């Protein structure tokens, strides 16, 4: 089970099993204590920012994007200091910044 206090902070994607596409490279995710999060997709010429809300349900991270409401359930765990997310068969690994 993932705990909110372990999730809160800034995470940088290190690896994903998604075939290389700009949407899945160079991503920073920030989880805030108040249940909001920010995904920043870093492109060569700009950053694209997505604002979300989140909650934890056992081993799942439940997210919603208020500007385009749709609840998403992502399998989540923290293992050896890495955040591992699995969504629709795609596994992404993040490291936490200090």
PETAKA-V485300 format. One record per residue. N is the residue number from 1. RES is the residue in three letters. D_LAST is the distance of its C-alpha to the last C-alpha in whole Angstrom. Layout:
{{N;RES;D_LAST} {N;RES;D_LAST}}
This chain:
{{1;UNK;22} {2;UNK;19} {3;UNK;18} {4;UNK;17} {5;UNK;14} {6;UNK;12} {7;UNK;13} {8;UNK;11} {9;UNK;8} {10;UNK;8} {11;UNK;9} {12;UNK;11} {13;UNK;14} {14;UNK;15} {15;UNK;19} {16;UNK;21} {17;UNK;25} {18;UNK;26} {19;UNK;29} {20;UNK;27} {21;UNK;27} {22;UNK;26} {23;UNK;25} {24;UNK;23} {25;UNK;21} {26;UNK;18} {27;UNK;16} {28;UNK;13} {29;UNK;13} {30;UNK;12} {31;UNK;13} {32;UNK;15} {33;UNK;16} {34;UNK;19} {35;UNK;20} {36;UNK;19} {37;UNK;17} {38;UNK;17} {39;UNK;18} {40;UNK;18} {41;UNK;20} {42;UNK;20} {43;UNK;23} {44;UNK;24} {45;UNK;26} {46;UNK;24} {47;UNK;22} {48;UNK;23} {49;UNK;21} {50;UNK;22} {51;UNK;22} {52;UNK;22} {53;UNK;23} {54;UNK;21} {55;UNK;22} {56;UNK;22} {57;UNK;26} {58;UNK;25} {59;UNK;24} {60;UNK;24} {61;UNK;22} {62;UNK;24} {63;UNK;24} {64;UNK;26} {65;UNK;26} {66;UNK;28} {67;UNK;30} {68;UNK;31} {69;UNK;31} {70;UNK;31} {71;UNK;29} {72;UNK;28} {73;UNK;27} {74;UNK;24} {75;UNK;24} {76;UNK;20} {77;UNK;19} {78;UNK;16} {79;UNK;17} {80;UNK;15} {81;UNK;12} {82;UNK;13} {83;UNK;14} {84;UNK;18} {85;UNK;20} {86;UNK;24} {87;UNK;26} {88;UNK;29} {89;UNK;29} {90;UNK;26} {91;UNK;23} {92;UNK;20} {93;UNK;16} {94;UNK;13} {95;UNK;10} {96;UNK;6} {97;UNK;4} {98;UNK;0}}
